[in-house]
Amino acid sequence: MDKKDLKQDKATAAVAVHKHERAKHKGAPLTKLAKGGKTNAQMLAMGRGLAKVANQKKSVRKVPKDMGKVDKNG
């Protein structure tokens, strides 16, 4: 995905969320959208360290699930 498209998508999502909050939750501060990070599901699937690496590399490439595993037979 192009960086310009991604930036535009994030801005569109923020506008929609803030429009909802202004209408339905008057007087409450607007929510700051999450920046991202490793999730519990990712940590369970690939371990805490690899989930962190996969999250950092998310925009560039995906880290394979078996990366970093030691082969005891070879």
PLY file of the C-alpha trace (Angstrom):
ply
format ascii 1.0
element vertex 74
property float x
property float y
property float z
element edge 73
property int vertex1
property int vertex2
end_header
0.00 0.00 0.00
1.26 3.44 -0.87
2.25 5.66 2.06
0.05 8.47 0.77
-2.95 6.10 0.64
-2.23 4.82 4.13
-2.00 8.35 5.51
-5.28 9.26 3.82
-6.99 6.12 5.16
-5.86 6.86 8.71
-7.12 10.44 8.44
-10.49 9.26 7.07
-10.86 6.76 9.93
-9.98 9.42 12.51
-12.56 11.81 11.05
-15.28 9.15 11.20
-14.44 8.12 14.78
-14.30 11.72 16.00
-17.58 12.56 14.25
-19.23 9.68 16.12
-17.71 10.75 19.42
-18.84 14.36 19.05
-22.40 13.21 18.30
-22.77 10.39 20.83
-20.36 11.32 23.64
-20.69 15.07 24.10
-18.26 16.65 26.52
-15.85 13.70 26.48
-12.36 14.18 25.05
-11.75 12.75 21.60
-10.06 9.37 21.50
-6.49 9.16 20.31
-6.22 6.33 17.82
-3.91 3.47 18.70
-0.43 3.59 17.24
-0.21 -0.18 17.15
1.78 -2.74 19.02
2.01 -6.42 19.63
-1.26 -8.08 20.59
-1.93 -10.96 22.94
-2.88 -13.13 19.96
0.44 -12.38 18.26
2.37 -13.12 21.44
0.58 -16.47 21.86
1.16 -17.41 18.22
4.85 -16.52 17.86
6.15 -15.55 21.27
6.73 -12.13 22.82
10.06 -11.37 21.12
9.01 -12.36 17.61
5.66 -10.56 17.98
7.61 -7.40 18.75
9.85 -7.90 15.71
6.88 -8.69 13.46
5.10 -5.54 14.65
8.16 -3.38 13.97
8.59 -4.85 10.49
4.86 -4.92 9.71
4.92 -2.19 7.08
7.93 -3.69 5.30
7.52 -7.46 5.53
6.03 -10.19 7.66
8.24 -12.25 9.94
7.70 -15.99 9.44
6.31 -17.88 12.41
9.28 -20.26 12.58
11.93 -17.52 12.43
14.34 -17.71 15.34
13.54 -21.31 16.22
16.59 -23.46 16.88
16.82 -26.77 15.05
18.07 -29.22 17.67
18.84 -31.92 15.13
21.06 -29.99 12.85
0 1
1 2
2 3
3 4
4 5
5 6
6 7
7 8
8 9
9 10
10 11
11 12
12 13
13 14
14 15
15 16
16 17
17 18
18 19
19 20
20 21
21 22
22 23
23 24
24 25
25 26
26 27
27 28
28 29
29 30
30 31
31 32
32 33
33 34
34 35
35 36
36 37
37 38
38 39
39 40
40 41
41 42
42 43
43 44
44 45
45 46
46 47
47 48
48 49
49 50
50 51
51 52
52 53
53 54
54 55
55 56
56 57
57 58
58 59
59 60
60 61
61 62
62 63
63 64
64 65
65 66
66 67
67 68
68 69
69 70
70 71
71 72
72 73
